[in-house]
């Protein structure tokens, strides 16, 4: 008897998702526990494993919306896999290209099966030969950015300017008519907004409509942290197997500031204020699917090394599309770092039901006054956006000052001062 493939429950508040991609073909032999398809919800994308050994029968197409516990296919334990059709060779075999000489993927899937939905649409619109594309995504998956890069490379370069010829008198000619604009390809494309992007949009609008968000700013001299990193970076990497970044210092500094100003770590629930006596900090990560905020739990109990390891692991899972609902749940405060993209200053939006979010920005060398002298120091602007319904300006400003003090004197973090 065939075993039904059902959409699993991935969270209490999630009732549906989109079957974004089948990882196996109809008629393929699969093993129990082997990933079958990707389920995209409004919080994350995760792979769903096979419930049994057998032959796969697909019942739902890629891109269709499915509900939790709905049946999307079946596994026949006694079935026989369909024979694979050999690739047909063209009559006139072109010269080998470097891309053709690369080994096939381990599972021998055709290149077209590892196109992302957005990339597949762009390839069809622009009539691109997928054999010319090189995938930078997970397992060689071709992304939208890969197609854009290829199209940009195919644009003809401007011809080299010819040396001026010897001047000779001639009758002046009327100026040539203005060139007619030439467009290549379609002038616009349309693609479905992902569930994650829809959820991000809804939550941002919710935050703006339900909270009284204000932002306060300060600047931090990063000299001490940069000197500390330069001195111990190699030894830290060698001992713990992870690099010593800036984010770990800010996580530790925020924990100390949250301890001092508990209201910033609290949330509003109806007419009540809920104070959290733990510190679970969310760290915003930019991915191809949109912004995700995986949560580092119990940061008050972790060392620098463990925090850096957790940050690296969660960021990698998010970018590879392997983040889980559990990784995104909870969180009492959030840190976002627009500085990695070059942002000098911004006003981040609070992630409800949290009451505060810290924005880090780019480090720039600027002249500042130190001990009555003007010196050049690496400076960073920081921003704290907060819900003014709960947090007064005094607490917000003093919280940010405490973060500044901890970063400018890192020994405060170690001594919990």
C-alpha positions in Angstrom: 0.0 0.0 0.0 1.3 3.4 -0.9 2.4 5.7 1.9 0.9 9.2 1.8 3.2 12.2 1.8 1.7 14.9 4.0 2.7 18.5 4.7 4.0 18.4 8.3 3.2 20.9 11.0 6.0 23.5 11.3 4.7 25.8 14.0 1.7 26.5 16.1 0.7 29.7 14.1 1.4 28.3 10.6 -1.5 26.7 8.7 -0.3 26.7 5.1 2.8 27.2 2.9 4.0 26.9 -0.7 5.6 23.8 -2.1 8.4 25.7 -3.7 10.5 22.9 -5.2 10.6 19.1 -5.5 14.0 17.7 -4.8 13.2 14.4 -6.6 11.5 13.6 -9.8 8.2 11.8 -10.3 9.1 8.1 -10.4 12.4 8.4 -8.6 13.5 5.9 -6.0 13.8 7.5 -2.6 14.8 6.4 0.9 13.2 7.1 4.2 14.5 10.4 5.6 15.8 11.6 2.3 14.7 15.2 1.5 11.7 15.2 -0.9 10.6 18.8 -1.3 11.0 22.3 0.1 8.1 23.9 2.0 8.1 27.7 2.1 6.1 29.3 4.9 5.8 32.9 6.0 8.7 32.4 8.5 11.2 30.0 6.9 11.9 27.4 4.1 12.6 23.9 5.2 13.1 20.5 3.5 10.6 17.8 4.1 11.9 14.2 4.3 10.5 11.1 2.8 8.3 9.0 5.2 9.3 5.7 3.7 11.5 3.8 1.1 10.0 3.3 -2.3 9.1 5.1 -5.6 7.9 8.7 -5.5 4.6 9.8 -7.1 4.1 13.6 -7.2 0.6 14.9 -6.7 1.2 18.7 -6.3 3.1 20.9 -8.7 5.9 23.3 -7.6 4.6 26.7 -6.6 1.2 25.6 -5.4 -0.1 26.6 -2.0 -0.7 23.7 0.4 -2.2 23.4 3.8 -0.8 21.5 6.8 -1.6 17.8 6.8 -2.6 17.9 3.1 -1.4 15.1 0.8 1.1 16.2 -1.9 2.1 12.8 -3.1 2.8 9.2 -2.2 5.6 6.6 -1.8 5.0 3.1 -3.3 7.2 0.6 -1.4 6.9 -2.0 -4.1 7.1 0.3 -7.1 9.8 0.3 -9.7 11.6 3.6 -10.6 11.1 5.1 -14.0 14.1 4.7 -16.4 16.0 7.8 -17.0 16.0 9.2 -20.5 19.5 9.7 -21.8 20.4 13.2 -22.9 20.3 13.6 -26.7 23.5 15.0 -28.3 23.2 17.6 -31.1 24.3 16.5 -34.6 27.1 19.0 -34.7 29.0 18.9 -31.4 30.3 22.3 -30.5 33.7 22.8 -29.0 34.0 22.0 -25.4 33.5 24.9 -23.0 35.0 25.1 -19.6 31.4 24.9 -18.1 30.8 21.6 -20.0 33.9 20.0 -18.6 32.7 20.5 -15.0 31.5 17.3 -13.4 27.7 16.8 -13.1 26.0 17.3 -9.7 26.2 14.2 -7.4 22.5 13.4 -8.0 22.8 13.8 -11.8 19.8 16.1 -12.0 19.5 18.2 -15.1 20.6 21.8 -14.7 17.0 23.1 -15.2 15.8 21.3 -12.1 18.1 23.5 -9.9 16.8 26.8 -11.1 15.1 28.9 -8.4 11.6 30.0 -9.4 12.7 33.6 -10.0 15.7 32.5 -12.1 13.5 30.1 -14.1 11.2 32.9 -15.1 14.1 35.2 -16.1 15.7 32.5 -18.2 12.5 32.0 -20.0 11.9 35.7 -20.6 15.4 36.5 -21.8 15.8 33.2 -23.7 19.0 32.3 -22.0 20.8 29.0 -22.5 21.0 27.5 -19.0 24.2 25.7 -19.9 25.9 29.1 -19.9 25.0 29.8 -16.3 27.0 28.9 -13.2 25.0 28.5 -10.0 26.2 30.1 -6.8 23.4 28.8 -4.6 23.2 25.7 -2.5 24.1 22.5 -4.4 24.8 24.6 -7.5 21.3 26.1 -7.6 21.1 29.0 -10.1 19.7 32.1 -8.5 18.1 35.3 -9.8 21.5 37.1 -9.2 23.3 34.5 -11.3 21.1 35.2 -14.3 21.4 39.0 -13.8 25.2 38.7 -13.6 25.2 36.7 -16.9 23.0 39.1 -18.7 25.2 42.0 -17.5 28.3 40.3 -18.9 26.6 39.8 -22.3 26.0 43.5 -22.8 28.3 44.7 -25.7 31.1 46.9 -24.5 31.6 50.4 -26.0 33.9 50.3 -29.0 37.4 51.8 -28.6 37.7 55.3 -29.7 39.5 55.8 -33.1 42.5 58.1 -33.2 41.5 61.5 -34.7 42.1 61.7 -38.4 44.0 64.6 -40.0 41.7 67.6 -40.3 40.8 68.7 -43.8 38.5 71.5 -44.9 35.0 70.3 -45.8 31.5 71.6 -46.0 29.8 71.5 -42.6 27.2 68.8 -42.4 23.9 69.0 -40.5 24.0 67.3 -37.1 22.9 63.7 -37.1 19.4 62.9 -35.8 19.1 61.9 -32.1 19.6 58.2 -31.7 16.5 56.1 -31.1 16.5 54.4 -27.7 17.1 50.7 -28.0 15.8 48.3 -25.3 16.9 44.7 -25.0 14.6 42.2 -23.5 11.4 43.0 -21.6 11.1 46.4 -19.9 9.6 44.9 -16.7 9.1 41.5 -15.2 6.7 40.2 -12.6 7.2 37.5 -9.9 5.2 36.3 -7.0 6.1 37.8 -3.7 7.4 35.0 -1.4 5.5 34.1 1.7 8.5 35.3 3.8 8.4 38.7 2.1 4.7 39.0 2.6 5.1 38.2 6.3 7.9 40.7 6.6 5.8 43.4 5.0 2.8 42.6 7.2 4.9 42.7 10.4 6.6 46.0 9.5 3.2 47.6 8.8 1.9 46.1 12.1 4.8 47.6 14.0 4.3 51.1 12.5 0.6 51.0 13.2 0.5 49.5 16.7 3.6 50.9 18.4 4.9 54.4 19.1 8.4 54.0 17.6 11.1 56.6 18.3 14.8 56.4 17.6 17.7 57.8 19.6 21.3 57.9 18.3 24.9 57.9 19.7 28.4 57.2 18.3 30.9 54.8 19.5 34.7 54.9 19.3 35.6 51.4 18.1 39.4 51.8 18.8 39.5 49.5 21.9 37.5 46.7 20.3 39.5 46.9 17.0 42.8 46.8 19.0 41.5 43.8 21.0 40.5 41.9 17.8 43.8 42.7 16.1 45.7 41.3 19.1 43.8 38.1 19.7 42.0 37.4 16.4 44.4 34.6 15.3 44.7 33.0 18.7 40.9 33.1 19.1 40.4 31.5 15.7 43.0 28.8 16.4 41.5 27.9 19.8 37.8 28.1 19.1 37.6 27.5 15.3 35.6 30.7 14.7 36.5 34.3 14.0 36.3 37.0 16.6 33.8 39.5 15.1 32.2 42.7 16.2 28.8 41.3 16.7 29.8 39.2 19.7 30.9 42.4 21.5 27.6 44.1 20.8 25.6 41.0 22.0 27.5 41.1 25.3 27.2 44.8 25.6 23.4 44.7 25.0 23.0 42.0 27.6 24.7 44.2 30.2 22.6 47.2 29.1 19.4 45.1 29.3 20.3 44.0 32.8 20.6 47.6 33.8 17.4 48.8 32.0 15.0 45.9 32.2 12.1 47.7 30.6 14.0 47.6 27.2 13.9 43.8 27.5 10.2 43.8 28.3 7.0 43.7 26.1 3.4 44.9 26.3 0.7 42.3 26.6 -2.7 44.0 26.6 -2.6 46.2 29.7 0.3 44.3 31.3 4.0 44.7 31.1 5.9 41.4 30.8 9.5 41.6 32.1 11.8 38.9 30.8 14.5 37.6 33.2 16.4 36.0 30.3 18.2 37.5 27.3 17.4 36.0 24.0 18.8 38.3 21.3 17.7 38.1 17.7 20.3 38.8 15.0 19.0 40.1 11.7 20.4 38.1 8.7 19.9 39.1 5.0 19.2 36.2 2.7 18.0 35.8 -0.9 14.5 35.2 0.4 14.5 38.3 2.6 15.4 39.4 6.1 15.4 36.7 8.8 16.0 37.1 12.5 17.3 33.9 14.1 17.5 34.0 17.9 20.5 33.4 20.2 19.0 32.0 23.4 20.3 32.5 26.9 23.0 34.9 25.9 23.7 35.8 29.6 25.1 32.3 30.1 27.3 32.2 27.0 31.0 33.0 26.4 32.3 35.1 23.6 33.3 31.9 21.7 29.9 30.3 22.0 28.1 33.4 20.9 30.3 33.8 17.8 29.8 30.1 17.0 26.0 30.4 17.3 26.0 33.5 15.2 28.0 31.8 12.4 25.9 28.7 12.5 22.5 30.5 12.4 23.7 32.8 9.6 24.8 29.9 7.5 21.5 28.0 8.1 19.6 31.1 7.1 21.5 31.7 3.9 21.3 28.0 2.9 17.6 27.9 3.5 17.9 25.4 6.3 16.6 27.7 9.1 13.9 26.2 11.2 10.9 27.7 13.0 12.5 27.0 16.4 15.5 29.1 15.3 13.2 32.1 14.7 10.9 31.8 17.7 11.2 33.9 20.8 13.6 36.8 21.2 13.4 39.7 23.6 15.6 42.2 21.8 17.1 42.5 18.3 20.4 43.7 16.8 20.7 44.6 13.1 23.9 45.5 11.3 23.3 47.7 8.2 27.0 48.6 8.4 28.0 45.4 6.5 26.2 47.0 3.4 27.8 50.4 4.0 24.9 52.1 5.8 26.1 55.1 7.8 22.9 55.8 9.7 19.4 54.3 9.8 16.3 54.1 12.0 15.5 50.3 12.4 11.9 49.2 13.0 11.1 47.3 16.2 10.3 43.6 15.7 7.0 43.1 17.6 6.2 42.1 20.3 9.7 43.3 21.3 10.1 46.8 22.5 13.6 47.7 21.2 16.1 47.1 18.4 19.7 48.2 18.1 21.1 49.3 14.7 24.8 49.0 14.0 26.4 51.0 11.1 29.5 51.3 9.1 32.8 52.2 10.9 34.4 55.3 9.5 37.5 57.2 10.5 36.5 60.7 11.6 38.2 63.5 13.5 37.0 63.7 17.1 38.0 65.6 20.2 39.9 63.5 22.8 41.5 65.2 25.8 41.2 68.6 24.2 42.9 67.4 21.0 41.5 66.5 17.6 42.4 63.0 16.7 41.3 60.5 14.0 39.3 57.5 15.4 37.3 54.7 13.9 33.7 55.7 14.8 30.4 54.0 14.4 26.9 55.5 14.7 24.4 53.4 16.6 20.7 53.8 16.8 18.1 52.5 19.3 14.5 52.3 18.1 12.1 51.7 20.9 8.4 51.6 21.7 7.6 54.8 23.5 4.4 53.4 24.9 6.7 51.4 27.3 10.1 53.0 27.3 10.7 56.6 28.1 13.4 58.7 26.5 15.5 58.7 29.6 15.8 54.9 29.7 16.4 54.7 25.9 19.2 57.2 26.0 20.8 55.7 29.1 20.6 52.2 27.6 22.4 53.4 24.5 25.1 55.1 26.6 25.6 51.9 28.5 26.2 50.0 25.2 28.7 52.7 24.2 30.5 52.4 27.5 30.8 48.6 27.2 32.2 48.8 23.6 34.6 51.6 24.3 35.9 49.8 27.4 35.5 46.1 26.6 36.8 45.1 30.1 33.4 46.2 31.4 31.8 43.3 29.6 34.3 40.8 31.1 33.8 42.2 34.6 30.0 42.7 34.1 30.3 46.4 35.2 
